[in-house]
């Protein structure tokens, strides 16, 4: 049996709070990203470092990918190639 809509909203709120906490770490452009697997486990997290790193590709979602395990639930959908560290 799946989670009720109320349970899903509570989980969404928890993940949004985490993303907002991550966004607070960003310099200049406050964006945070949280990657969550189907079981509701956080498997990646990151924040925007475009201005801090002077890197136009350092957006929050790509910065979350390296924190995700190389094998396991997210390995099937992370693009191949060099990963930030």
N, C-alpha and C positions, 0 to 999 in steps of 0.2 A: 504494500500500500504506500502511495506517495505522500509527500508532505502536503499539508493543507495550505491554501493561499496565504493564510495568516502567518504560518511558519516561514514560508518563502519570503514574505515581506520583512519579517524580523531578520532573516538572514541577509537580505538585500541591504537593510539599514546598517547592519554590522559591517558589511563589506564597504559600504559607502563611507562610514565613519573612518575605517582604516584608510581608504583612498584620500579622504580629507586630511588625515594626519600626515600621510605621505606628501600631499600637496603643500603642506605648511613648510616642508623642508626645501622646497624649490626656491630658487632665486629669480625674481622677476615675473615668471609666469607660473602660477601655482596650479599644477596638474599632477594628480597621483593616479596610479593604476594598480588594480588588484586582479590577478588571474585566479579563478576558482574552478576546481574540477567538478564533475557532475555530483560528487558526494558532498559538496559544500566545503571542501578543504582548500585553504589558500595555498596555491602552488607557485605563485610568483607575485612580486610586488616591486614597485619602482616609482620614481618621481621625475619630473621634467628637469633636465640639466642643460638645456639648450644654451642659456646665457652664461651659466657658471662655467661650462666647458667650451664655450664658443663653438658648439657643434650643432649644426642645424638638424641633425638626425637624432639627437638625444632626447626624444620625446618620452613621455611616461610609459606608454605601453611597451615599446621596444626595450626600455630600461628594465622592465619587469621580467622579461624573458630569461636573462641569465640566472635569475634566482630560482628559476624553475628547474627541476631535475632533468638531466640530459636523457634519462630513460624514465619510463612511467607514463602517467596519464596525459602529460602535455607534449611528449616527444613526437607524437604523430602529427601535430599541427604547428610546430615551431619550424620556421623556414630554415633549411640547411645553410651552412656557411659559418663564418666566424662569429663568435658570440662575445658580447662585451663582458668585461669582468670587473 
